[in-house]
Amino acid sequence: DTDDGGGAAELHQLTQRKHDNNDVELQVFLPQPQPMGGVPATGTHTLLLAGDDAGSGQDPGAGVVGTERLMGVEDGQRRCRCVVPQRAVLVVLIFLAEVICYVDRTNISVAIIPMQHQYGWSSSTKGNILSAFYYGYLITQIPAGWLAAKYGGKIILGAGVVLWSLFTILTPPVAGYLPLLLLMRVLLGAGEGVTFPSVHDLVANWYPGNEVTRAIAIMTSGQEAGTVISMILTPLVAAYIGWPYVFYMFGALGFVWYLFFHVLASARPETHPWISHQEVLLIRENSNTHNADNSEIPWRQFFVASAVWAIATAHFCFNFGWYIVLGWLPSYFNDVLHVQLAELGWPSVLPFAFMCISTITSGFASDYLISTELLSVRNTRKLCNTIGLCGPAVFLLILRFTTHSLILTVVIVCCALSCGSFSRSGYWANAIDIAPQHSGVCIGISNSLGTVAGLVGNVFVGYTLEWTHNNWNLIFAVIACVMLVGAIVFGLLAKGEPVILLPLQQPPRAATQPLKEEEQEQDQEQDQEQEEEPSAIR
């Protein structure tokens, strides 16, 4: 009923969607604008009935948790609605989560230099410590994608940040005992392994199709921003306060972030307490995830689709080089160019700072190419991925000629990582293109192979340096060959449209329209009666 005395509005269409937690979402379509609590009632109005109340025979209003929130009204009173779009708030929160993720992941790449001197580790031991992270990171990728699809990305991401922050703080007390240190790095990796599957689930549910790439670009630029912060602060803290405080300070940031995330974020737009009704409509009218049946995951489709393997191959090949640079760049400057620990800041920071800027630029550029139809989605992804893998391959090969100059070496590394950032708008964003309803699962599968690359790459570097007496040219040549393979495979197999096809839930019949199925049954019964009447008369 409307509150203008006009009586009941004509119900044009009513659709229903039942969630895994027994919540029931009702969508009401009104044909004409009607005032509803002072808010325009044109279009779709969503009611989310809590599972404990929906259909339980209790007061219907008791279970309504969505309409008043979406309209900005609670108990007949207009609530204070945030002017800032909530998907912009979510971008900032996830950006900060990825900053903290990479601060806690990369601080050991600098801190391990004084740790190595203190505990007398060899290069191979150093490589094993850096690679231990990826064992834990590997085992939680696919489960995190499944859990995010089932329970929502918010709870999975929040739990991951809390756990990895705890294990970061516990690293210094166990550093003197190698088995416990390796275990702590594995647990840290397991906590961080849930990050990207849960983030992809949130992106798929929260952002219209024309905003997906730029949202991913801004969020993933937090990886480079976190690396920059880590490379600036870790040498200073380690040199002047002590390396244990690197882990204590950065580990505490995760707990502070979680407090804001718990209050300001939600798994889906419909359940957010402050979002505007117009923003929900904007998201749902331009999203491929609405009304998707997420109760079952089509595992077979994932493992037989060539487009999934194109993403996974590109992910593996890019990560092979990316994780080596991420973990070993400070050691390269220290061993080859003889840069001291306290001076490692700016050479290590500049490449990642340029990569951060380039990541955001590539996201907006790829969205522009797609929205203006200058290139198709498929060709845009292929172009960005080619730049992202072939560019670093070329520049890393050039490094063998720049060992005489620190400045020239930093410039070449900046070019390599700036080109590499385009891969985020290539294979990374392509997961949402081909599997919009289960992008978290897709990126979980892909990132699992990418994690294997990080594990293998760090061990490879450690033993290669030990056996070849610091032959970095061989390492860069292998990285270049692997990246070229990834660019070729993605260029041949990548797709730009959904290939993981899921059944959509069928909306129920409109409440005010005759039930067509019942009419058909009645017609069939009448026909049968008419056929039987002549026989009875005879």
Disulfide bonds with the S-S distance in Angstrom:
none
